[in-house]
Amino acid sequence: MFRRSRSGLAARWRASPPAASVEPALGVTSFHLWWQDLDAGTPIVEASAVLTVVQPPAVDRLYFWALQATFLDGGRSYGGAHTGLQWNPRHPRNRAVNWGGYADPPVSNVLRGSTSMLPSTPDDPNTRDYPWEPGRPYRFTIRRGDDGWSADVGPVGAAPVAIRSLFAGGDRLAGLVVWSEVFAACSDPPVVVRWSELSATTASGEVVRPESVRVSFQGEGTCPNTDVRLTPDGIEQASGVARTVRDGAVLPVPDRGAPR
């Protein structure tokens, strides 16, 4: 059943350019869907998104798909973090989940956090073993906790599990975005993930959702064969396919991607 689904999906995406015209070297290719049209007047204290790995990787390279937020308190930033699924050769069956980030100033200042109750084969505090399955939707939620910002994950319709807490200040979330990050060759087989049910909760308890997302294909030297596609069930990101959407394009969030 899964193989039939994969072959059907491949037909929905335009074929990638011939391998000779695609740079085969390994690198880091990132592409983002920045949430738009959220009311900036009321602080956002929780954000969630549903991620489905529709067509999983076929090579032993790192793939990472995540929901990311920045932590703010008034005009001050306390850094930011990302939570999502990984296809990671360091973990059993390449399956892992992550919740980690950086304080300000960024990159060199990794956020400390609590010890996760999930196991980790390489003993990585940020990345834990997690037996996710292709085709199954998983909900990720970032919320304020007693000792920082926590993230949890679970299959849609099932009870979530806590990943861990990150010790970061701030009383609100900003800069909400979902993204794909690929550490593989441009010529590797296509991979497709779907984002849906993008939602946020304000300090007053109101649930809001982005009406649109802005597409960003990041940096020079990244693979040119990544793309974004609207579907009735959400927004798909794919690598190893011909690009049809321009950088900076603003796409509506499908109605069926609304929170339920």
RAGINOR-V265655 format. One record per residue. N is the residue number from 1. RES is the residue in one small letter. SS is DSSP state (hx for helix, st for strand, lp for the rest). PHI is phi in radians with two decimals (999 if undefined). Layout:
BEGIN
<<N:RES:SS:PHI> <N:RES:SS:PHI>>
END
This chain:
BEGIN
<<1:m:lp:999> <2:f:hx:-1.13> <3:r:hx:-1.15> <4:r:hx:-1.12> <5:s:hx:-1.07> <6:r:hx:-1.09> <7:s:hx:-1.17> <8:g:hx:-1.17> <9:l:hx:-1.15> <10:a:hx:-0.99> <11:a:hx:-1.24> <12:r:hx:-1.41> <13:w:lp:-1.81> <14:r:lp:-1.18> <15:a:lp:-1.09> <16:s:lp:-1.22> <17:p:lp:-1.01> <18:p:lp:-0.92> <19:a:hx:-0.99> <20:a:hx:-1.11> <21:s:hx:-1.68> <22:v:lp:-2.00> <23:e:lp:-1.06> <24:p:lp:-1.50> <25:a:lp:-1.16> <26:l:st:-1.28> <27:g:lp:-2.88> <28:v:lp:-2.14> <29:t:st:-2.01> <30:s:st:-2.08> <31:f:st:-2.52> <32:h:st:-2.17> <33:l:st:-2.18> <34:w:st:-1.46> <35:w:st:-1.21> <36:q:st:-2.07> <37:d:lp:1.20> <38:l:lp:-1.56> <39:d:lp:-1.14> <40:a:lp:-1.48> <41:g:lp:-1.36> <42:t:lp:-2.03> <43:p:lp:-1.04> <44:i:st:-1.64> <45:v:st:-2.00> <46:e:st:-2.69> <47:a:st:-2.47> <48:s:st:-2.57> <49:a:st:-2.71> <50:v:st:-1.84> <51:l:st:-2.07> <52:t:st:-2.19> <53:v:st:-1.47> <54:v:st:-1.35> <55:q:st:-2.28> <56:p:lp:-1.31> <57:p:lp:-1.10> <58:a:lp:-2.07> <59:v:lp:-2.19> <60:d:lp:-1.51> <61:r:lp:-2.22> <62:l:st:-1.40> <63:y:st:-2.17> <64:f:st:-2.42> <65:w:st:-2.24> <66:a:st:-2.57> <67:l:st:-1.71> <68:q:st:-2.22> <69:a:st:-2.52> <70:t:st:-1.81> <71:f:st:-1.74> <72:l:st:-2.22> <73:d:st:-2.52> <74:g:lp:1.13> <75:g:lp:-1.64> <76:r:st:-1.71> <77:s:st:-1.76> <78:y:st:-1.90> <79:g:st:1.68> <80:g:st:-2.84> <81:a:st:-2.68> <82:h:st:-2.37> <83:t:st:-2.34> <84:g:st:3.11> <85:l:st:-1.55> <86:q:st:-2.24> <87:w:st:-1.76> <88:n:lp:-2.34> <89:p:lp:-1.07> <90:r:lp:-1.40> <91:h:lp:-2.06> <92:p:hx:-0.96> <93:r:hx:0.97> <94:n:hx:1.16> <95:r:st:-1.78> <96:a:st:-2.70> <97:v:st:-2.32> <98:n:st:-2.34> <99:w:st:-2.55> <100:g:st:-2.74> <101:g:st:-3.08> <102:y:st:-2.34> <103:a:lp:-1.44> <104:d:lp:-1.48> <105:p:lp:-1.18> <106:p:lp:-1.35> <107:v:lp:1.20> <108:s:lp:-1.46> <109:n:lp:-2.02> <110:v:st:-1.27> <111:l:lp:-1.19> <112:r:lp:-1.40> <113:g:st:-2.74> <114:s:lp:-1.31> <115:t:lp:-1.42> <116:s:lp:-1.26> <117:m:lp:-1.40> <118:l:lp:-1.39> <119:p:lp:-1.26> <120:s:lp:-2.54> <121:t:lp:-1.01> <122:p:lp:-1.53> <123:d:lp:1.00> <124:d:lp:-1.68> <125:p:lp:-1.12> <126:n:lp:-1.56> <127:t:st:-2.04> <128:r:st:-2.12> <129:d:st:-1.12> <130:y:lp:-2.71> <131:p:lp:-1.46> <132:w:lp:-1.24> <133:e:lp:-2.20> <134:p:lp:-1.03> <135:g:lp:1.47> <136:r:lp:-1.80> <137:p:st:-1.41> <138:y:st:-2.16> <139:r:st:-1.68> <140:f:st:-1.90> <141:t:st:-2.34> <142:i:st:-1.92> <143:r:st:-2.59> <144:r:st:-1.25> <145:g:st:-2.01> <146:d:lp:-1.20> <147:d:lp:-2.18> <148:g:st:2.53> <149:w:st:-2.00> <150:s:st:-1.88> <151:a:st:-2.36> <152:d:st:-2.34> <153:v:st:-2.53> <154:g:st:-3.03> <155:p:st:-1.03> <156:v:lp:-1.02> <157:g:lp:1.64> <158:a:lp:-2.09> <159:a:lp:-1.18> <160:p:lp:-1.37> <161:v:st:-2.10> <162:a:st:-1.31> <163:i:st:-1.45> <164:r:st:3.10> <165:s:st:-1.97> <166:l:st:-1.88> <167:f:lp:-1.47> <168:a:lp:-2.39> <169:g:lp:-1.41> <170:g:lp:1.80> <171:d:lp:-2.11> <172:r:st:-2.71> <173:l:st:-1.91> <174:a:st:-2.58> <175:g:st:1.03> <176:l:st:-1.21> <177:v:st:-2.76> <178:v:st:-2.05> <179:w:st:-2.66> <180:s:st:-2.11> <181:e:st:-2.30> <182:v:st:-2.10> <183:f:st:-1.91> <184:a:lp:-2.58> <185:a:st:-1.30> <186:c:lp:-1.03> <187:s:lp:-1.51> <188:d:lp:-1.18> <189:p:lp:-1.02> <190:p:lp:-1.03> <191:v:st:-2.30> <192:v:st:-2.29> <193:v:st:-2.20> <194:r:st:-2.16> <195:w:st:-1.85> <196:s:st:-2.62> <197:e:st:0.89> <198:l:st:-1.24> <199:s:st:-2.66> <200:a:st:-2.48> <201:t:st:-2.12> <202:t:st:-1.52> <203:a:lp:-1.09> <204:s:lp:-1.50> <205:g:lp:1.63> <206:e:lp:-1.37> <207:v:st:-1.64> <208:v:st:-2.18> <209:r:lp:-2.49> <210:p:lp:-1.24> <211:e:lp:-1.40> <212:s:st:-2.68> <213:v:st:-2.29> <214:r:st:-1.79> <215:v:st:-1.49> <216:s:st:-2.33> <217:f:st:-1.78> <218:q:lp:-1.62> <219:g:lp:1.32> <220:e:lp:-1.37> <221:g:lp:1.46> <222:t:lp:-1.52> <223:c:lp:-1.11> <224:p:lp:-1.43> <225:n:lp:-1.84> <226:t:st:-2.03> <227:d:st:-2.64> <228:v:st:-2.26> <229:r:st:-2.46> <230:l:st:-1.42> <231:t:st:-2.31> <232:p:lp:-1.06> <233:d:lp:-1.73> <234:g:st:2.64> <235:i:st:-1.97> <236:e:st:-1.75> <237:q:st:-2.01> <238:a:st:-2.39> <239:s:st:-2.02> <240:g:lp:1.36> <241:v:lp:-2.31> <242:a:lp:-1.23> <243:r:lp:-1.42> <244:t:lp:-2.11> <245:v:lp:-1.95> <246:r:lp:-1.42> <247:d:lp:-1.08> <248:g:lp:1.55> <249:a:lp:-1.10> <250:v:st:-1.89> <251:l:st:-2.03> <252:p:st:-1.22> <253:v:lp:-1.44> <254:p:lp:-0.98> <255:d:hx:-1.00> <256:r:hx:-1.28> <257:g:hx:-1.54> <258:a:lp:-1.33> <259:p:lp:-1.14> <260:r:lp:-2.13>>
END
